[in-house]
Amino acid sequence: MVTGYCVKCKKKQEMNDPKGVVLKNGRKATKGICPKCGTKMFKIGG
């Protein structure tokens, strides 16, 4: 599982439904959803 920081929970959580994306500048990132509160999560470089 991929972990990321949830701004709403204010701690690291494992992402639900992680998806790899590529930013405009070519860097890789991961988008997902917090399992506790349902907020969107984002992690650069994963």
RABELJO-V243811 format. One record per pair of residues at least 4 apart in sequence whose ideal C-beta (glycine too) atoms are under 8 Angstrom apart, sorted by the first residue. I is the first residue (numbers start at 1). J is the second residue. D is the distance in whole Angstrom. If there is no record, write none. Layout:
{{I;J;D} {I;J;D}}
This chain:
{{1;14;4} {1;15;7} {1;18;8} {2;14;7} {2;15;5} {2;18;4} {2;30;5} {2;32;6} {2;43;7} {2;46;6} {3;12;5} {3;13;7} {3;14;5} {3;15;7} {3;43;8} {4;12;7} {4;13;7} {4;15;5} {4;30;7} {4;32;6} {4;41;4} {4;42;7} {4;43;4} {4;46;8} {5;11;7} {5;12;6} {5;13;8} {5;41;7} {5;43;8} {6;10;7} {6;11;7} {6;12;7} {6;13;5} {6;34;4} {6;36;7} {6;37;7} {6;39;6} {6;41;6} {7;39;7} {8;34;7} {8;37;5} {8;39;4} {9;13;6} {9;34;6} {9;36;6} {9;37;6} {9;39;8} {13;34;5} {13;35;6} {13;36;6} {13;41;7} {14;35;7} {15;30;7} {15;32;3} {15;33;7} {15;34;7} {15;35;8} {15;41;5} {15;43;8} {16;32;6} {16;33;5} {16;34;7} {16;35;5} {17;32;6} {17;33;6} {18;30;5} {18;31;7} {18;32;4} {19;30;7} {19;31;5} {19;32;7} {20;28;6} {20;29;8} {20;30;6} {21;28;8} {21;29;5} {21;30;7} {21;31;6} {22;26;7} {22;27;7} {22;28;6} {22;29;7} {23;27;5} {23;28;8} {23;29;6} {23;44;8} {27;44;6} {27;45;7} {28;44;8} {28;45;6} {28;46;7} {29;42;7} {29;43;6} {29;44;5} {29;45;7} {29;46;7} {30;42;7} {30;43;5} {30;46;4} {31;40;7} {31;41;7} {31;42;6} {32;40;8} {32;41;5} {32;42;8} {32;43;8} {33;38;6} {33;39;7} {33;40;6} {33;41;7} {34;38;6} {34;39;5} {34;40;8} {34;41;5}}
